[in-house]
């Protein structure tokens, strides 16, 4: 279905939706967002390298050893 086939209100709604989606993508490219992205990656890497917690019958978590 082309934009020409749509009701003018529907066509404007589609344009607004597309503009909002593009704004979200541009927000990620803003200055300083690379640093945030790196911090997120570093936190995920650290979490992946740490041994998982084991929960005992008492409910408290303790390290697997290390």
mmCIF file of the N, C-alpha and C atoms, coordinates in Angstrom:
data_MODEL
# 
_entry.id   MODEL 
# 
loop_
_atom_site.group_PDB 
_atom_site.id 
_atom_site.type_symbol 
_atom_site.label_atom_id 
_atom_site.label_alt_id 
_atom_site.label_comp_id 
_atom_site.label_asym_id 
_atom_site.label_entity_id 
_atom_site.label_seq_id 
_atom_site.pdbx_PDB_ins_code 
_atom_site.Cartn_x 
_atom_site.Cartn_y 
_atom_site.Cartn_z 
_atom_site.occupancy 
_atom_site.B_iso_or_equiv 
_atom_site.pdbx_formal_charge 
_atom_site.auth_seq_id 
_atom_site.auth_comp_id 
_atom_site.auth_asym_id 
_atom_site.auth_atom_id 
_atom_site.pdbx_PDB_model_num 
ATOM 1   N N  . UNK A 1 1  ? 0.849  -1.169  0.000  1.00 0.00 ? 1  UNK A N  1 
ATOM 2   C CA . UNK A 1 1  ? 0.000  0.000   0.000  1.00 0.00 ? 1  UNK A CA 1 
ATOM 3   C C  . UNK A 1 1  ? 0.898  1.236   0.000  1.00 0.00 ? 1  UNK A C  1 
ATOM 4   N N  . UNK A 1 2  ? 0.680  2.095   -0.967 1.00 0.00 ? 2  UNK A N  1 
ATOM 5   C CA . UNK A 1 2  ? 1.468  3.325   -1.082 1.00 0.00 ? 2  UNK A CA 1 
ATOM 6   C C  . UNK A 1 2  ? 0.908  4.407   -0.178 1.00 0.00 ? 2  UNK A C  1 
ATOM 7   N N  . UNK A 1 3  ? 1.731  5.406   0.069  1.00 0.00 ? 3  UNK A N  1 
ATOM 8   C CA . UNK A 1 3  ? 1.294  6.542   0.873  1.00 0.00 ? 3  UNK A CA 1 
ATOM 9   C C  . UNK A 1 3  ? 0.157  7.278   0.174  1.00 0.00 ? 3  UNK A C  1 
ATOM 10  N N  . UNK A 1 4  ? 0.121  7.218   -1.168 1.00 0.00 ? 4  UNK A N  1 
ATOM 11  C CA . UNK A 1 4  ? -0.931 7.881   -1.932 1.00 0.00 ? 4  UNK A CA 1 
ATOM 12  C C  . UNK A 1 4  ? -2.293 7.244   -1.670 1.00 0.00 ? 4  UNK A C  1 
ATOM 13  N N  . UNK A 1 5  ? -2.297 5.944   -1.356 1.00 0.00 ? 5  UNK A N  1 
ATOM 14  C CA . UNK A 1 5  ? -3.541 5.217   -1.136 1.00 0.00 ? 5  UNK A CA 1 
ATOM 15  C C  . UNK A 1 5  ? -4.104 5.446   0.258  1.00 0.00 ? 5  UNK A C  1 
ATOM 16  N N  . UNK A 1 6  ? -3.305 5.977   1.155  1.00 0.00 ? 6  UNK A N  1 
ATOM 17  C CA . UNK A 1 6  ? -3.728 6.144   2.540  1.00 0.00 ? 6  UNK A CA 1 
ATOM 18  C C  . UNK A 1 6  ? -4.530 7.415   2.742  1.00 0.00 ? 6  UNK A C  1 
ATOM 19  N N  . UNK A 1 7  ? -5.367 7.377   3.746  1.00 0.00 ? 7  UNK A N  1 
ATOM 20  C CA . UNK A 1 7  ? -6.069 8.566   4.214  1.00 0.00 ? 7  UNK A CA 1 
ATOM 21  C C  . UNK A 1 7  ? -5.004 9.573   4.670  1.00 0.00 ? 7  UNK A C  1 
ATOM 22  N N  . UNK A 1 8  ? -5.176 10.853  4.445  1.00 0.00 ? 8  UNK A N  1 
ATOM 23  C CA . UNK A 1 8  ? -4.163 11.837  4.849  1.00 0.00 ? 8  UNK A CA 1 
ATOM 24  C C  . UNK A 1 8  ? -3.783 11.742  6.328  1.00 0.00 ? 8  UNK A C  1 
ATOM 25  N N  . UNK A 1 9  ? -4.745 11.421  7.172  1.00 0.00 ? 9  UNK A N  1 
ATOM 26  C CA . UNK A 1 9  ? -4.429 11.273  8.602  1.00 0.00 ? 9  UNK A CA 1 
ATOM 27  C C  . UNK A 1 9  ? -3.526 10.080  8.845  1.00 0.00 ? 9  UNK A C  1 
ATOM 28  N N  . UNK A 1 10 ? -3.790 8.974   8.151  1.00 0.00 ? 10 UNK A N  1 
ATOM 29  C CA . UNK A 1 10 ? -2.961 7.776   8.286  1.00 0.00 ? 10 UNK A CA 1 
ATOM 30  C C  . UNK A 1 10 ? -1.553 8.025   7.745  1.00 0.00 ? 10 UNK A C  1 
ATOM 31  N N  . UNK A 1 11 ? -1.462 8.746   6.630  1.00 0.00 ? 11 UNK A N  1 
ATOM 32  C CA . UNK A 1 11 ? -0.160 9.048   6.046  1.00 0.00 ? 11 UNK A CA 1 
ATOM 33  C C  . UNK A 1 11 ? 0.667  9.903   7.008  1.00 0.00 ? 11 UNK A C  1 
ATOM 34  N N  . UNK A 1 12 ? 0.029  10.888  7.639  1.00 0.00 ? 12 UNK A N  1 
ATOM 35  C CA . UNK A 1 12 ? 0.738  11.730  8.613  1.00 0.00 ? 12 UNK A CA 1 
ATOM 36  C C  . UNK A 1 12 ? 1.152  10.918  9.830  1.00 0.00 ? 12 UNK A C  1 
ATOM 37  N N  . UNK A 1 13 ? 0.316  10.001  10.267 1.00 0.00 ? 13 UNK A N  1 
ATOM 38  C CA . UNK A 1 13 ? 0.654  9.134   11.400 1.00 0.00 ? 13 UNK A CA 1 
ATOM 39  C C  . UNK A 1 13 ? 1.883  8.281   11.061 1.00 0.00 ? 13 UNK A C  1 
ATOM 40  N N  . UNK A 1 14 ? 1.937  7.754   9.839  1.00 0.00 ? 14 UNK A N  1 
ATOM 41  C CA . UNK A 1 14 ? 3.095  6.963   9.410  1.00 0.00 ? 14 UNK A CA 1 
ATOM 42  C C  . UNK A 1 14 ? 4.361  7.818   9.377  1.00 0.00 ? 14 UNK A C  1 
ATOM 43  N N  . UNK A 1 15 ? 4.249  9.030   8.842  1.00 0.00 ? 15 UNK A N  1 
ATOM 44  C CA . UNK A 1 15 ? 5.423  9.915   8.796  1.00 0.00 ? 15 UNK A CA 1 
ATOM 45  C C  . UNK A 1 15 ? 5.906  10.253  10.197 1.00 0.00 ? 15 UNK A C  1 
ATOM 46  N N  . UNK A 1 16 ? 4.971  10.496  11.110 1.00 0.00 ? 16 UNK A N  1 
ATOM 47  C CA . UNK A 1 16 ? 5.326  10.828  12.489 1.00 0.00 ? 16 UNK A CA 1 
ATOM 48  C C  . UNK A 1 16 ? 6.014  9.637   13.160 1.00 0.00 ? 16 UNK A C  1 
ATOM 49  N N  . UNK A 1 17 ? 5.488  8.442   12.934 1.00 0.00 ? 17 UNK A N  1 
ATOM 50  C CA . UNK A 1 17 ? 6.090  7.229   13.494 1.00 0.00 ? 17 UNK A CA 1 
ATOM 51  C C  . UNK A 1 17 ? 7.509  7.040   12.972 1.00 0.00 ? 17 UNK A C  1 
ATOM 52  N N  . UNK A 1 18 ? 7.689  7.232   11.659 1.00 0.00 ? 18 UNK A N  1 
ATOM 53  C CA . UNK A 1 18 ? 9.021  7.088   11.067 1.00 0.00 ? 18 UNK A CA 1 
ATOM 54  C C  . UNK A 1 18 ? 9.981  8.138   11.609 1.00 0.00 ? 18 UNK A C  1 
ATOM 55  N N  . UNK A 1 19 ? 9.517  9.355   11.781 1.00 0.00 ? 19 UNK A N  1 
ATOM 56  C CA . UNK A 1 19 ? 10.358 10.437  12.305 1.00 0.00 ? 19 UNK A CA 1 
ATOM 57  C C  . UNK A 1 19 ? 10.777 10.133  13.741 1.00 0.00 ? 19 UNK A C  1 
ATOM 58  N N  . UNK A 1 20 ? 9.858  9.589   14.548 1.00 0.00 ? 20 UNK A N  1 
ATOM 59  C CA . UNK A 1 20 ? 10.178 9.239   15.930 1.00 0.00 ? 20 UNK A CA 1 
ATOM 60  C C  . UNK A 1 20 ? 11.181 8.091   15.986 1.00 0.00 ? 20 UNK A C  1 
ATOM 61  N N  . UNK A 1 21 ? 11.048 7.125   15.083 1.00 0.00 ? 21 UNK A N  1 
ATOM 62  C CA . UNK A 1 21 ? 11.991 6.000   15.052 1.00 0.00 ? 21 UNK A CA 1 
ATOM 63  C C  . UNK A 1 21 ? 13.386 6.497   14.668 1.00 0.00 ? 21 UNK A C  1 
ATOM 64  N N  . UNK A 1 22 ? 13.449 7.403   13.718 1.00 0.00 ? 22 UNK A N  1 
ATOM 65  C CA . UNK A 1 22 ? 14.747 7.955   13.313 1.00 0.00 ? 22 UNK A CA 1 
ATOM 66  C C  . UNK A 1 22 ? 15.345 8.791   14.434 1.00 0.00 ? 22 UNK A C  1 
ATOM 67  N N  . UNK A 1 23 ? 14.521 9.478   15.201 1.00 0.00 ? 23 UNK A N  1 
ATOM 68  C CA . UNK A 1 23 ? 15.022 10.288  16.319 1.00 0.00 ? 23 UNK A CA 1 
ATOM 69  C C  . UNK A 1 23 ? 15.673 9.389   17.362 1.00 0.00 ? 23 UNK A C  1 
ATOM 70  N N  . UNK A 1 24 ? 15.089 8.228   17.614 1.00 0.00 ? 24 UNK A N  1 
ATOM 71  C CA . UNK A 1 24 ? 15.672 7.297   18.584 1.00 0.00 ? 24 UNK A CA 1 
ATOM 72  C C  . UNK A 1 24 ? 17.041 6.807   18.100 1.00 0.00 ? 24 UNK A C  1 
ATOM 73  N N  . UNK A 1 25 ? 17.181 6.560   16.813 1.00 0.00 ? 25 UNK A N  1 
ATOM 74  C CA . UNK A 1 25 ? 18.469 6.134   16.265 1.00 0.00 ? 25 UNK A CA 1 
ATOM 75  C C  . UNK A 1 25 ? 19.495 7.259   16.344 1.00 0.00 ? 25 UNK A C  1 
ATOM 76  N N  . UNK A 1 26 ? 19.074 8.486   16.050 1.00 0.00 ? 26 UNK A N  1 
ATOM 77  C CA . UNK A 1 26 ? 19.991 9.629   16.134 1.00 0.00 ? 26 UNK A CA 1 
ATOM 78  C C  . UNK A 1 26 ? 20.436 9.873   17.562 1.00 0.00 ? 26 UNK A C  1 
ATOM 79  N N  . UNK A 1 27 ? 19.580 9.624   18.521 1.00 0.00 ? 27 UNK A N  1 
ATOM 80  C CA . UNK A 1 27 ? 19.912 9.819   19.930 1.00 0.00 ? 27 UNK A CA 1 
ATOM 81  C C  . UNK A 1 27 ? 21.102 8.941   20.328 1.00 0.00 ? 27 UNK A C  1 
ATOM 82  N N  . UNK A 1 28 ? 21.161 7.745   19.780 1.00 0.00 ? 28 UNK A N  1 
ATOM 83  C CA . UNK A 1 28 ? 22.271 6.841   20.091 1.00 0.00 ? 28 UNK A CA 1 
ATOM 84  C C  . UNK A 1 28 ? 23.586 7.319   19.499 1.00 0.00 ? 28 UNK A C  1 
ATOM 85  N N  . UNK A 1 29 ? 23.528 8.149   18.475 1.00 0.00 ? 29 UNK A N  1 
ATOM 86  C CA . UNK A 1 29 ? 24.739 8.641   17.822 1.00 0.00 ? 29 UNK A CA 1 
ATOM 87  C C  . UNK A 1 29 ? 25.202 9.979   18.413 1.00 0.00 ? 29 UNK A C  1 
ATOM 88  N N  . UNK A 1 30 ? 24.493 10.480  19.403 1.00 0.00 ? 30 UNK A N  1 
ATOM 89  C CA . UNK A 1 30 ? 24.831 11.748  20.031 1.00 0.00 ? 30 UNK A CA 1 
ATOM 90  C C  . UNK A 1 30 ? 26.233 11.690  20.638 1.00 0.00 ? 30 UNK A C  1 
ATOM 91  N N  . UNK A 1 31 ? 26.881 12.835  20.731 1.00 0.00 ? 31 UNK A N  1 
ATOM 92  C CA . UNK A 1 31 ? 28.214 12.899  21.327 1.00 0.00 ? 31 UNK A CA 1 
ATOM 93  C C  . UNK A 1 31 ? 28.159 12.360  22.753 1.00 0.00 ? 31 UNK A C  1 
ATOM 94  N N  . UNK A 1 32 ? 29.132 11.540  23.095 1.00 0.00 ? 32 UNK A N  1 
ATOM 95  C CA . UNK A 1 32 ? 29.195 10.982  24.439 1.00 0.00 ? 32 UNK A CA 1 
ATOM 96  C C  . UNK A 1 32 ? 28.528 9.634   24.574 1.00 0.00 ? 32 UNK A C  1 
ATOM 97  N N  . UNK A 1 33 ? 27.715 9.247   23.616 1.00 0.00 ? 33 UNK A N  1 
ATOM 98  C CA . UNK A 1 33 ? 27.027 7.962   23.730 1.00 0.00 ? 33 UNK A CA 1 
ATOM 99  C C  . UNK A 1 33 ? 27.984 6.796   23.500 1.00 0.00 ? 33 UNK A C  1 
ATOM 100 N N  . UNK A 1 34 ? 29.093 7.034   22.810 1.00 0.00 ? 34 UNK A N  1 
ATOM 101 C CA . UNK A 1 34 ? 30.094 5.985   22.645 1.00 0.00 ? 34 UNK A CA 1 
ATOM 102 C C  . UNK A 1 34 ? 30.671 5.569   23.985 1.00 0.00 ? 34 UNK A C  1 
ATOM 103 N N  . UNK A 1 35 ? 30.872 6.548   24.851 1.00 0.00 ? 35 UNK A N  1 
ATOM 104 C CA . UNK A 1 35 ? 31.398 6.268   26.194 1.00 0.00 ? 35 UNK A CA 1 
ATOM 105 C C  . UNK A 1 35 ? 30.393 5.427   26.983 1.00 0.00 ? 35 UNK A C  1 
ATOM 106 N N  . UNK A 1 36 ? 29.135 5.773   26.893 1.00 0.00 ? 36 UNK A N  1 
ATOM 107 C CA . UNK A 1 36 ? 28.103 5.012   27.590 1.00 0.00 ? 36 UNK A CA 1 
ATOM 108 C C  . UNK A 1 36 ? 28.058 3.583   27.063 1.00 0.00 ? 36 UNK A C  1 
ATOM 109 N N  . UNK A 1 37 ? 28.130 3.441   25.742 1.00 0.00 ? 37 UNK A N  1 
ATOM 110 C CA . UNK A 1 37 ? 28.119 2.117   25.127 1.00 0.00 ? 37 UNK A CA 1 
ATOM 111 C C  . UNK A 1 37 ? 29.306 1.286   25.633 1.00 0.00 ? 37 UNK A C  1 
ATOM 112 N N  . UNK A 1 38 ? 30.488 1.893   25.716 1.00 0.00 ? 38 UNK A N  1 
ATOM 113 C CA . UNK A 1 38 ? 31.682 1.200   26.205 1.00 0.00 ? 38 UNK A CA 1 
ATOM 114 C C  . UNK A 1 38 ? 31.494 0.786   27.664 1.00 0.00 ? 38 UNK A C  1 
ATOM 115 N N  . UNK A 1 39 ? 30.909 1.649   28.478 1.00 0.00 ? 39 UNK A N  1 
ATOM 116 C CA . UNK A 1 39 ? 30.680 1.315   29.878 1.00 0.00 ? 39 UNK A CA 1 
ATOM 117 C C  . UNK A 1 39 ? 29.729 0.126   30.008 1.00 0.00 ? 39 UNK A C  1 
ATOM 118 N N  . UNK A 1 40 ? 28.716 0.092   29.169 1.00 0.00 ? 40 UNK A N  1 
ATOM 119 C CA . UNK A 1 40 ? 27.771 -1.026  29.190 1.00 0.00 ? 40 UNK A CA 1 
ATOM 120 C C  . UNK A 1 40 ? 28.488 -2.312  28.798 1.00 0.00 ? 40 UNK A C  1 
ATOM 121 N N  . UNK A 1 41 ? 29.288 -2.259  27.734 1.00 0.00 ? 41 UNK A N  1 
ATOM 122 C CA . UNK A 1 41 ? 30.026 -3.449  27.303 1.00 0.00 ? 41 UNK A CA 1 
ATOM 123 C C  . UNK A 1 41 ? 30.981 -3.924  28.388 1.00 0.00 ? 41 UNK A C  1 
ATOM 124 N N  . UNK A 1 42 ? 31.688 -2.996  29.027 1.00 0.00 ? 42 UNK A N  1 
ATOM 125 C CA . UNK A 1 42 ? 32.624 -3.364  30.083 1.00 0.00 ? 42 UNK A CA 1 
ATOM 126 C C  . UNK A 1 42 ? 31.907 -4.026  31.261 1.00 0.00 ? 42 UNK A C  1 
ATOM 127 N N  . UNK A 1 43 ? 30.744 -3.499  31.631 1.00 0.00 ? 43 UNK A N  1 
ATOM 128 C CA . UNK A 1 43 ? 29.976 -4.072  32.738 1.00 0.00 ? 43 UNK A CA 1 
ATOM 129 C C  . UNK A 1 43 ? 29.490 -5.472  32.391 1.00 0.00 ? 43 UNK A C  1 
ATOM 130 N N  . UNK A 1 44 ? 29.056 -5.672  31.142 1.00 0.00 ? 44 UNK A N  1 
ATOM 131 C CA . UNK A 1 44 ? 28.602 -6.996  30.720 1.00 0.00 ? 44 UNK A CA 1 
ATOM 132 C C  . UNK A 1 44 ? 29.757 -7.986  30.699 1.00 0.00 ? 44 UNK A C  1 
ATOM 133 N N  . UNK A 1 45 ? 30.925 -7.535  30.244 1.00 0.00 ? 45 UNK A N  1 
ATOM 134 C CA . UNK A 1 45 ? 32.099 -8.408  30.209 1.00 0.00 ? 45 UNK A CA 1 
ATOM 135 C C  . UNK A 1 45 ? 32.497 -8.810  31.623 1.00 0.00 ? 45 UNK A C  1 
ATOM 136 N N  . UNK A 1 46 ? 32.491 -7.850  32.551 1.00 0.00 ? 46 UNK A N  1 
ATOM 137 C CA . UNK A 1 46 ? 32.854 -8.136  33.933 1.00 0.00 ? 46 UNK A CA 1 
ATOM 138 C C  . UNK A 1 46 ? 31.873 -9.128  34.544 1.00 0.00 ? 46 UNK A C  1 
ATOM 139 N N  . UNK A 1 47 ? 30.585 -8.936  34.298 1.00 0.00 ? 47 UNK A N  1 
ATOM 140 C CA . UNK A 1 47 ? 29.566 -9.838  34.837 1.00 0.00 ? 47 UNK A CA 1 
ATOM 141 C C  . UNK A 1 47 ? 29.727 -11.249 34.268 1.00 0.00 ? 47 UNK A C  1 
ATOM 142 N N  . UNK A 1 48 ? 30.125 -11.349 33.017 1.00 0.00 ? 48 UNK A N  1 
ATOM 143 C CA . UNK A 1 48 ? 30.296 -12.660 32.392 1.00 0.00 ? 48 UNK A CA 1 
ATOM 144 C C  . UNK A 1 48 ? 31.523 -13.384 32.943 1.00 0.00 ? 48 UNK A C  1 
ATOM 145 N N  . UNK A 1 49 ? 32.532 -12.631 33.368 1.00 0.00 ? 49 UNK A N  1 
ATOM 146 C CA . UNK A 1 49 ? 33.760 -13.247 33.869 1.00 0.00 ? 49 UNK A CA 1 
ATOM 147 C C  . UNK A 1 49 ? 33.653 -13.661 35.335 1.00 0.00 ? 49 UNK A C  1 
ATOM 148 N N  . UNK A 1 50 ? 32.732 -13.059 36.087 1.00 0.00 ? 50 UNK A N  1 
ATOM 149 C CA . UNK A 1 50 ? 32.586 -13.394 37.497 1.00 0.00 ? 50 UNK A CA 1 
ATOM 150 C C  . UNK A 1 50 ? 31.852 -14.721 37.632 1.00 0.00 ? 50 UNK A C  1 
ATOM 151 N N  . UNK A 1 51 ? 32.259 -15.546 38.610 1.00 0.00 ? 51 UNK A N  1 
ATOM 152 C CA . UNK A 1 51 ? 31.541 -16.809 38.812 1.00 0.00 ? 51 UNK A CA 1 
ATOM 153 C C  . UNK A 1 51 ? 30.122 -16.526 39.316 1.00 0.00 ? 51 UNK A C  1 
ATOM 154 N N  . UNK A 1 52 ? 29.171 -17.345 38.909 1.00 0.00 ? 52 UNK A N  1 
ATOM 155 C CA . UNK A 1 52 ? 27.793 -17.120 39.357 1.00 0.00 ? 52 UNK A CA 1 
ATOM 156 C C  . UNK A 1 52 ? 27.650 -17.401 40.848 1.00 0.00 ? 52 UNK A C  1 
ATOM 157 N N  . UNK A 1 53 ? 26.663 -16.783 41.450 1.00 0.00 ? 53 UNK A N  1 
ATOM 158 C CA . UNK A 1 53 ? 26.385 -17.020 42.865 1.00 0.00 ? 53 UNK A CA 1 
ATOM 159 C C  . UNK A 1 53 ? 25.565 -18.283 43.017 1.00 0.00 ? 53 UNK A C  1 
ATOM 160 N N  . UNK A 1 54 ? 25.826 -19.013 44.106 1.00 0.00 ? 54 UNK A N  1 
ATOM 161 C CA . UNK A 1 54 ? 25.051 -20.205 44.438 1.00 0.00 ? 54 UNK A CA 1 
ATOM 162 C C  . UNK A 1 54 ? 24.260 -19.857 45.691 1.00 0.00 ? 54 UNK A C  1 
ATOM 163 N N  . UNK A 1 55 ? 22.999 -20.114 45.675 1.00 0.00 ? 55 UNK A N  1 
ATOM 164 C CA . UNK A 1 55 ? 22.161 -19.798 46.823 1.00 0.00 ? 55 UNK A CA 1 
ATOM 165 C C  . UNK A 1 55 ? 21.952 -21.068 47.639 1.00 0.00 ? 55 UNK A C  1 
ATOM 166 N N  . UNK A 1 56 ? 22.292 -20.973 48.911 1.00 0.00 ? 56 UNK A N  1 
ATOM 167 C CA . UNK A 1 56 ? 22.128 -22.121 49.824 1.00 0.00 ? 56 UNK A CA 1 
ATOM 168 C C  . UNK A 1 56 ? 20.700 -22.215 50.295 1.00 0.00 ? 56 UNK A C  1 
ATOM 169 N N  . UNK A 1 57 ? 20.450 -23.196 51.141 1.00 0.00 ? 57 UNK A N  1 
ATOM 170 C CA . UNK A 1 57 ? 19.097 -23.409 51.651 1.00 0.00 ? 57 UNK A CA 1 
ATOM 171 C C  . UNK A 1 57 ? 18.650 -22.272 52.548 1.00 0.00 ? 57 UNK A C  1 
ATOM 172 N N  . UNK A 1 58 ? 19.625 -21.537 53.143 1.00 0.00 ? 58 UNK A N  1 
ATOM 173 C CA . UNK A 1 58 ? 19.285 -20.403 53.991 1.00 0.00 ? 58 UNK A CA 1 
ATOM 174 C C  . UNK A 1 58 ? 18.912 -19.169 53.206 1.00 0.00 ? 58 UNK A C  1 
ATOM 175 N N  . UNK A 1 59 ? 19.095 -19.200 51.899 1.00 0.00 ? 59 UNK A N  1 
ATOM 176 C CA . UNK A 1 59 ? 18.721 -18.070 51.069 1.00 0.00 ? 59 UNK A CA 1 
ATOM 177 C C  . UNK A 1 59 ? 19.836 -17.087 50.827 1.00 0.00 ? 59 UNK A C  1 
ATOM 178 N N  . UNK A 1 60 ? 20.961 -17.230 51.569 1.00 0.00 ? 60 UNK A N  1 
ATOM 179 C CA . UNK A 1 60 ? 22.049 -16.293 51.349 1.00 0.00 ? 60 UNK A CA 1 
ATOM 180 C C  . UNK A 1 60 ? 22.906 -16.768 50.179 1.00 0.00 ? 60 UNK A C  1 
ATOM 181 N N  . UNK A 1 61 ? 23.429 -15.824 49.425 1.00 0.00 ? 61 UNK A N  1 
ATOM 182 C CA . UNK A 1 61 ? 24.276 -16.153 48.297 1.00 0.00 ? 61 UNK A CA 1 
ATOM 183 C C  . UNK A 1 61 ? 25.717 -16.200 48.728 1.00 0.00 ? 61 UNK A C  1 
ATOM 184 N N  . UNK A 1 62 ? 26.480 -17.110 48.172 1.00 0.00 ? 62 UNK A N  1 
ATOM 185 C CA . UNK A 1 62 ? 27.906 -17.154 48.445 1.00 0.00 ? 62 UNK A CA 1 
ATOM 186 C C  . UNK A 1 62 ? 28.632 -17.543 47.186 1.00 0.00 ? 62 UNK A C  1 
ATOM 187 N N  . UNK A 1 63 ? 29.867 -17.126 47.115 1.00 0.00 ? 63 UNK A N  1 
ATOM 188 C CA . UNK A 1 63 ? 30.674 -17.367 45.911 1.00 0.00 ? 63 UNK A CA 1 
ATOM 189 C C  . UNK A 1 63 ? 30.956 -18.846 45.734 1.00 0.00 ? 63 UNK A C  1 
ATOM 190 N N  . UNK A 1 64 ? 31.151 -19.235 44.505 1.00 0.00 ? 64 UNK A N  1 
ATOM 191 C CA . UNK A 1 64 ? 31.473 -20.615 44.179 1.00 0.00 ? 64 UNK A CA 1 
ATOM 192 C C  . UNK A 1 64 ? 32.906 -20.947 44.609 1.00 0.00 ? 64 UNK A C  1 
ATOM 193 N N  . UNK A 1 65 ? 33.647 -19.944 44.898 1.00 0.00 ? 65 UNK A N  1 
ATOM 194 C CA . UNK A 1 65 ? 35.043 -20.144 45.314 1.00 0.00 ? 65 UNK A CA 1 
ATOM 195 C C  . UNK A 1 65 ? 35.952 -19.397 44.375 1.00 0.00 ? 65 UNK A C  1 
ATOM 196 N N  . UNK A 1 66 ? 36.845 -18.657 44.950 1.00 0.00 ? 66 UNK A N  1 
ATOM 197 C CA . UNK A 1 66 ? 37.743 -17.948 44.059 1.00 0.00 ? 66 UNK A CA 1 
ATOM 198 C C  . UNK A 1 66 ? 38.215 -16.663 44.593 1.00 0.00 ? 66 UNK A C  1 
# 
